[in-house]
Amino acid sequence: MVEGSMTQGAGQGPEVERTATVRDFRVPAYVHEAAPYAATGTHAGEAAPPSEEGFEEAYPEGYTPTQRDLPVIRRGDTVQVTVDPEPVPVAQSATGQGPLFVVGDVHGYLDQLIAALQEKGLVDAAGQWCAGTSRLWFLGDFTDRGPDGIGVIDLVMRLSAEAAAAGGYCKALMGNHELLLLGAKRFGDTPVNSGAGTATFQAAWLLNGGQKTDMDRLQDHHLQWMARLDAMEEVDDHLLVHSDATTYLDYGRSIEEVNDTIRETLTRNDAEEVWDLFRKLTKRFSFRDEGGADAVRSLLDTYGGTRIVHGHSPIPYLLGEVGSEDGEDDTRTAVEGPHVYADGLAIAMDGGVTMAGKLLVQQLPLDA
């Protein structure tokens, strides 16, 4: 089959304004006009990412994500999705604990997210939680690349409150793009040591699809929500993480220790520490090639679970298929559901919505 924890209103923001690719780390004037980026007392990444011409087998020594981590597909208006106005309600368990669902990377595609949630019977035609005691986990990466990252965060925050009131829950994990947006807001153009020279969060954010409309609408409660997200969780024998990487092992030997260590890192508010965290959670493809199953087992043996569920790396990239930035390459496999790989131990959930793919919402276990 090819195919994260706080209380969180939705709203479609202004049409996306694409930022130019800035390869020499010069920052456009509008960044300084939008808002002060430096932190104040009141405000709240080993294989290389695919190049435009194909895959590289490994990162060069000292690689850091200072080039675009994945291409931003210039597809103009967002895809129009037909939605059934009367979704089939989610079947509720007699035990009181509802079914488990996971959501892959959203990257600002609010309309597609609402449509996918409606299709699974999790929200109604008005976008309100209608799934009772169901449990919903987002795997991170809510912003950047797409048109309304702040609208996505607002929706997840609201659904968290509505689900809790109905006896279920909606929770979220931290992705590398949450770290990137936090860093851009807190540290701006403060230089950090990237391992291959000097970099800044602000420049990396712009290079990786940062949207001016998101930064303009970013508020303290969004920053606080992102900074408190967990990095991993085990649910129903599934280990949920954002990145297909083993670098979580650098932050602790238990789920609680990893989550606490990452939160403490963000609380210390040191630009170099946060950059190192961002860099490690931007790594990818650890489970894909030879030795991938062993890499998955190293995480499962440490943190628990029998399968790992992740986002971060789009399924077409895991399959070795690289689309063009203009979306004209129709040779890649259409993503219809999660991708199971690494001897059946890993489930990939990033359907590549930024590449004209599909935003995935999936019930677990897969045979449910």
Order of alpha helices (4+ residues) and beta strands (2+ residues): alpha-beta-alpha-beta-alpha-beta-alpha-beta-beta-alpha-alpha-alpha-beta-beta-alpha-alpha-alpha-beta-alpha-beta-beta-beta
